[in-house]
Amino acid sequence: MEDKKKQDELEEVAPRLYEVGFHLIPTIAEDDVPGVVSTIQTTIEGARGTITDSATPEIFELAYPMSRTIANKKHTFDTAYFGWIKFDVTPVGLARIQEELEDNEHILRFLITKTTADSVLVNQQLESIKKRAEARKESATKDEKKEDSPASEKELDKTIEELVVE
């Protein structure tokens, strides 16, 4: 029983490796994004966390619209800056970080997970997200070109014939 109590106490103070993935609202000016990320890093360090790795946020098209209430008004976004930070912190410090991130109005959504030192999986997922975003942009560009191209005379004649009722 006493060993279990010591084990629980050690787990409360032993730092663990976590990763926070976050979406920042897209209305932040691109030049201001590093300042917002710095605020997140300060939050982690203020909870006695040690940052081990991170990725600079990049703007992405979201898979579905996300909403966030800012200054008592609901806003819906289709894009967001996505970034992540790995850090060591105690579970007690983690609770403090989570509370502060929830109150940060620049963060659209975030997720904190336990992780390992290997960041290969994260980098693979980030590359996959980039490829899908590029494919969507290319598809949208092709659709715009199709809509903008003038119709041929045959197509116009056929459309007119279909509209004219005798």
N, C-alpha and C positions, 0 to 999 in steps of 0.2 A: 504494500500500500504506500509506503514511504518512497519507494523507488518510482512509482507511478507519479507521485506528486512532484518529485525532482524532475522527472522527464517533462511533465507539463510546464514547469517553471522554465526549463531550458528552451522549450519550444516557443515560449512567449518572448524570450529575449534574443534568441538566435536569429540572425538575419537570413532571409531567404531571397532567392532571385525571382523577380517578377518582371512582367512586361506590361506596359500600358499602351494600347493602341487607341488612337483618338482621331476624330473628325472635327476639324475647326470650321466654323461658319465661313462661307465663301465671301461674305461682305467685308472681311478683313482685307485691307490693302496688302498687296504682295510684300511690300517693304516692311509691313508691321508684323508679319507672321513670325520672324525670328524673336521678336519681343514677347509674343504670346507663348512661344515655346520656352523662352527663358523663364517666364512666370511658372510654367508647369515644372520646369527643372528646379526652380527655387522652392516650390511646394514640396518636391521630393526631398531636396536637401534639408529643408526646414524640419522634416520629420525624421532627420538623421539617416536619410537614405544616401546611397552611393550610386551614381549613374555609371553604368558600365558600357553602354552602347546606345546608339540612337540613329534615326533616319530623319533627314530633313523633309518636312511635309511638302507634298506636291498636290496640286488640285486634280481631282478626279470627278467624273460623272458618277453619281450614286446609282445603285441598282434600282432603287425606289425612292420616292420623295420622303424626307425626314422633317419632322417639325420640332421646334424649340420655342419656348416662351421666353421672350426677352423684353424686359421693362413692361411686363403685364400685357404683352401683345404676342399672339402666336404667329410665327414665321415658318414657312415651308421652303425647303431647299432641295434642289436637284443635283447640286455639286457641293464638294467640300474639300478642304485640304486634309490629306491623310498622312499621319506620321506615327512613330512609335518610339518608346524609350524603354530600355532595360535598366533595372536598378536592383540593388540589394537593400532590404529594409526589414525591420522586425514586424511581426503581425500587428503590434500596437501602432507603430508608425504607419502601416498600411491603412489602417482605419482612418487616421487623420488625413492622409493623402486623398483617399476616396471622398471624404466629406468636402474637402476643398475643391476637388475637381468637379463635383456635382454643383457647386456654387459658382463656378467659372462660366460666365455667359458667352465666352468665346468658343466654348466646347459644345459641339452639337451632340456628340455621343462619344463615350469611351468605354473600354473594356480592360480590366486588369486580370492577368492570368499568371499562374506560377509557370516558370519556364526553366530552360536549361541554358548553359553558356553557348551552345551551338545555335547560331542564327541562320543556318542554311535554309531551314524550312520557311522562315519569315521572308528571306530574300526571294525564294522561289514563289511564294504567294504574291509578293509585291510585283515581281516581274509578270506574273499571270494577270494581275489587275491592270498593269500598264498595257499589256497586249490587247486585252478586251476593250479598254478605253480607246486605243488607237483604231481597232477594228470598227467600233461604233462610229468614230469620226469619219473614217473612210466610207462607210456605208451611207452616212448622212450626206456626205459630199457628192457621192454618186447619185443619190436620190434628187438632190438639188439640181444637178446637171441635167437629169432626165426631164425635170419639170421646166427648166429654162430653155430647153432646145425647141426651136420652132417646128411646127408640124409641117409635114410634106403636103403638096397639093392633093395627092391622092387621099391622105387622111382627112383633109379639110372637106373634099368633095364627098367622101363617104359619110362624114358627120352631118353635113348639110342635107344629104339625101335621107338620112335617118330622121332628121328633124322635120323635114317637109312631109306633111300628110296630104295625100291626094284623095 
